[in-house]
Amino acid sequence: MMLDERFFSRFGVEYSPNEIIFCEFEPGNEFYFIQSGRVKIVKIINNREKTIDVLTDGDVFGEMAILEAEPRSATTIAMDHVKLLKFHRDNFDSLLQGNPQLAYKLLVIFSKRIYDAKRRLMILLLEEPQLKVMDVLNMLSEQDPKLDLQNEITLYVNPQQVASWAGMAEADVQKVLTHLSRLDKIELYGDRIIVRNIRDFQRIVASKRKSMFT
Protein backbone atom coordinates (compact mmCIF):
# COMPACT_ATOMS: atom_id res chain seq x y z
CA MET A 1 0.00 0.00 0.00
CA MET A 2 1.66 3.22 -1.18
CA LEU A 3 0.77 6.63 0.15
CA ASP A 4 0.80 9.66 -2.11
CA GLU A 5 3.74 12.05 -2.26
CA ARG A 6 2.08 14.72 -0.13
CA PHE A 7 2.44 12.37 2.82
CA PHE A 8 6.12 11.82 2.09
CA SER A 9 6.82 15.54 1.73
CA ARG A 10 5.20 16.09 5.11
CA PHE A 11 6.29 13.03 7.10
CA GLY A 12 9.08 11.44 5.03
CA VAL A 13 12.57 10.51 6.23
CA GLU A 14 15.30 8.55 4.45
CA TYR A 15 18.10 6.27 5.66
CA SER A 16 21.15 4.81 3.92
CA PRO A 17 22.10 1.09 3.99
CA ASN A 18 23.32 -0.04 7.45
CA GLU A 19 22.19 3.21 9.09
CA ILE A 20 20.56 2.76 12.51
CA ILE A 21 17.02 4.11 12.72
CA PHE A 22 16.69 3.63 16.47
CA CYS A 23 18.43 1.55 19.14
CA GLU A 24 17.15 -0.94 21.68
CA PHE A 25 16.43 0.65 25.10
CA GLU A 26 16.17 4.19 23.69
CA PRO A 27 13.02 6.14 24.60
CA GLY A 28 10.57 6.06 21.73
CA ASN A 29 7.96 8.60 20.68
CA GLU A 30 7.64 7.80 16.96
CA PHE A 31 6.61 4.93 14.75
CA TYR A 32 7.41 4.32 11.10
CA PHE A 33 5.69 3.17 7.91
CA ILE A 34 7.99 1.73 5.21
CA GLN A 35 7.39 3.42 1.86
CA SER A 36 10.26 1.54 0.15
CA GLY A 37 13.26 -0.56 1.11
CA ARG A 38 13.97 -3.13 3.80
CA VAL A 39 14.53 -2.73 7.54
CA LYS A 40 15.90 -5.41 9.85
CA ILE A 41 14.91 -5.73 13.50
CA VAL A 42 17.76 -6.95 15.71
CA LYS A 43 18.20 -7.75 19.40
CA ILE A 44 21.25 -8.58 21.48
CA ILE A 45 20.71 -12.11 22.83
CA ASN A 46 23.47 -13.74 24.92
CA ASN A 47 25.87 -10.98 23.81
CA ARG A 48 25.24 -11.71 20.12
CA GLU A 49 23.26 -9.66 17.63
CA LYS A 50 20.33 -11.67 16.26
CA THR A 51 18.06 -10.60 13.41
CA ILE A 52 14.51 -11.34 14.54
CA ASP A 53 12.62 -9.92 11.56
CA VAL A 54 13.00 -8.24 8.18
CA LEU A 55 10.34 -5.70 7.18
CA THR A 56 9.61 -4.23 3.75
CA ASP A 57 7.21 -1.98 1.80
CA GLY A 58 3.94 -1.38 3.63
CA ASP A 59 5.14 -2.69 7.00
CA VAL A 60 4.92 -0.68 10.21
CA PHE A 61 7.42 -0.72 13.09
CA GLY A 62 8.01 1.12 16.35
CA GLU A 63 4.26 1.42 16.90
CA MET A 64 4.45 0.44 20.58
CA ALA A 65 5.71 3.99 21.17
CA ILE A 66 2.17 5.16 20.44
CA LEU A 67 0.61 2.53 22.68
CA GLU A 68 3.01 2.51 25.62
CA ALA A 69 5.62 4.90 27.01
CA GLU A 70 8.26 2.15 27.03
CA PRO A 71 11.87 2.07 25.77
CA ARG A 72 12.52 0.49 22.38
CA SER A 73 12.47 -3.31 22.60
CA ALA A 74 14.86 -3.80 19.65
CA THR A 75 17.22 -2.00 17.29
CA THR A 76 16.16 -1.21 13.71
CA ILE A 77 18.67 -0.89 10.86
CA ALA A 78 18.15 0.08 7.22
CA MET A 79 19.20 -2.73 4.87
CA ASP A 80 18.78 -0.69 1.68
CA HIS A 81 18.19 2.95 0.87
CA VAL A 82 14.97 3.24 2.88
CA LYS A 83 12.16 5.76 2.58
CA LEU A 84 9.98 5.93 5.68
CA LEU A 85 7.04 7.92 6.94
CA LYS A 86 7.69 8.98 10.53
CA PHE A 87 4.78 9.65 12.85
CA HIS A 88 4.48 10.64 16.49
CA ARG A 89 1.67 11.39 18.87
CA ASP A 90 1.31 14.98 17.73
CA ASN A 91 0.71 14.18 14.06
CA PHE A 92 -1.01 10.82 14.53
CA ASP A 93 -4.48 12.35 14.24
CA SER A 94 -3.58 13.91 10.88
CA LEU A 95 -2.47 10.52 9.62
CA LEU A 96 -5.69 8.80 10.67
CA GLN A 97 -7.93 11.46 9.16
CA GLY A 98 -5.96 11.70 5.93
CA ASN A 99 -5.67 8.00 5.09
CA PRO A 100 -8.43 5.68 6.36
CA GLN A 101 -6.82 2.65 4.64
CA LEU A 102 -3.61 3.06 6.62
CA ALA A 103 -5.61 3.82 9.77
CA TYR A 104 -7.37 0.46 9.43
CA LYS A 105 -4.07 -1.35 8.84
CA LEU A 106 -2.64 0.25 11.98
CA LEU A 107 -5.72 -0.67 14.01
CA VAL A 108 -5.27 -4.33 13.04
CA ILE A 109 -1.54 -4.23 13.85
CA PHE A 110 -2.07 -2.44 17.16
CA SER A 111 -4.73 -4.94 18.22
CA LYS A 112 -2.43 -7.87 17.47
CA ARG A 113 0.49 -6.24 19.31
CA ILE A 114 -1.66 -5.72 22.42
CA TYR A 115 -2.84 -9.35 22.29
CA ASP A 116 0.75 -10.57 21.80
CA ALA A 117 1.97 -8.52 24.78
CA LYS A 118 -0.76 -9.85 27.06
CA ARG A 119 -0.25 -13.42 25.84
CA ARG A 120 3.51 -13.23 26.40
CA LEU A 121 2.94 -11.94 29.93
CA MET A 122 0.80 -15.02 30.62
CA ILE A 123 3.75 -17.17 29.52
CA LEU A 124 6.30 -15.24 31.57
CA LEU A 125 4.20 -15.57 34.74
CA LEU A 126 4.66 -19.34 34.61
CA GLU A 127 7.62 -20.38 36.74
CA GLU A 128 8.54 -23.81 35.39
CA PRO A 129 10.61 -23.83 32.17
CA GLN A 130 8.70 -26.78 30.72
CA LEU A 131 5.37 -25.03 31.25
CA LYS A 132 6.69 -21.87 29.57
CA VAL A 133 7.79 -23.84 26.51
CA MET A 134 4.49 -25.72 26.38
CA ASP A 135 2.55 -22.47 26.56
CA VAL A 136 4.59 -20.91 23.75
CA LEU A 137 3.54 -23.90 21.61
CA ASN A 138 -0.05 -23.39 22.81
CA MET A 139 0.09 -19.74 21.80
CA LEU A 140 1.48 -20.54 18.35
CA SER A 141 -1.28 -23.11 17.81
CA GLU A 142 -3.89 -20.48 18.73
CA GLN A 143 -2.60 -18.13 16.01
CA ASP A 144 -3.37 -20.47 13.11
CA PRO A 145 -7.13 -21.05 12.75
CA LYS A 146 -6.52 -23.68 10.05
CA LEU A 147 -4.85 -26.12 12.44
CA ASP A 148 -6.85 -29.14 13.59
CA LEU A 149 -6.02 -29.10 17.28
CA GLN A 150 -7.60 -32.51 17.82
CA ASN A 151 -4.76 -34.11 15.85
CA GLU A 152 -1.01 -33.85 15.44
CA ILE A 153 0.03 -30.34 14.36
CA THR A 154 3.13 -28.80 12.81
CA LEU A 155 4.38 -25.44 14.10
CA TYR A 156 6.99 -23.67 11.98
CA VAL A 157 9.17 -22.35 14.77
CA ASN A 158 12.75 -22.92 15.94
CA PRO A 159 14.22 -23.07 19.47
CA GLN A 160 15.56 -19.52 19.21
CA GLN A 161 12.07 -18.16 18.53
CA VAL A 162 10.57 -20.25 21.35
CA ALA A 163 13.27 -18.88 23.68
CA SER A 164 12.39 -15.29 22.72
CA TRP A 165 8.69 -15.82 23.50
CA ALA A 166 9.42 -17.70 26.73
CA GLY A 167 12.01 -15.24 28.03
CA MET A 168 14.49 -18.09 28.43
CA ALA A 169 18.02 -18.87 27.26
CA GLU A 170 18.04 -20.84 24.02
CA ALA A 171 20.11 -23.63 25.63
CA ASP A 172 17.46 -24.09 28.36
CA VAL A 173 14.68 -24.22 25.78
CA GLN A 174 16.65 -26.80 23.82
CA LYS A 175 16.85 -28.99 26.95
CA VAL A 176 13.08 -28.82 27.46
CA LEU A 177 12.36 -29.58 23.81
CA THR A 178 14.79 -32.51 23.83
CA HIS A 179 13.08 -33.88 26.96
CA LEU A 180 9.62 -33.55 25.37
CA SER A 181 10.96 -35.26 22.26
CA ARG A 182 12.26 -38.20 24.31
CA LEU A 183 8.82 -38.51 25.89
CA ASP A 184 7.39 -38.64 22.33
CA LYS A 185 5.33 -35.51 23.00
CA ILE A 186 6.93 -33.71 20.05
CA GLU A 187 9.15 -34.27 17.03
CA LEU A 188 11.90 -31.69 16.82
CA TYR A 189 13.38 -30.38 13.56
CA GLY A 190 15.54 -27.38 12.74
CA ASP A 191 12.69 -25.24 11.39
CA ARG A 192 9.57 -26.83 12.87
CA ILE A 193 8.11 -28.70 15.82
CA ILE A 194 5.48 -31.40 15.42
CA VAL A 195 3.25 -31.62 18.51
CA ARG A 196 1.53 -34.95 19.04
CA ASN A 197 -1.31 -33.65 21.22
CA ILE A 198 -1.52 -29.90 21.76
CA ARG A 199 -4.70 -30.35 23.80
CA ASP A 200 -2.59 -32.18 26.37
CA PHE A 201 -0.26 -29.18 26.66
CA GLN A 202 -3.26 -26.85 26.95
CA ARG A 203 -4.74 -28.90 29.79
CA ILE A 204 -1.43 -29.05 31.69
CA VAL A 205 -0.84 -25.30 31.45
CA ALA A 206 -4.47 -24.41 32.23
CA SER A 207 -4.38 -26.60 35.33
CA LYS A 208 -1.19 -24.95 36.57
CA ARG A 209 -2.47 -21.46 35.80
CA LYS A 210 -5.70 -22.18 37.70
CA SER A 211 -3.72 -23.37 40.77
CA MET A 212 -1.67 -20.14 40.70
CA PHE A 213 -4.75 -17.98 41.15
CA THR A 214 -6.77 -20.08 43.59
Secondary structure, 3 states (H helix, E strand, C coil): CCCCHHHHHHHEEEECCCCEEECCCCECCEEEEEEECCEEEEEEECCEEEEEEEECCCCEECCHHHHCCCECCCEEEECCCEEEEEEEHHHHHHHHHHCHHHHHHHHHHHHHHHHHHHHHHHHHCCCCHHHHHHHHHHHHHHCCCCCCCCCCEEECCCHHHHHHHHCCCHHHHHHHHHHHHHCCCEEECCCCEEECCHHHHHHHHHHHHHHHCC
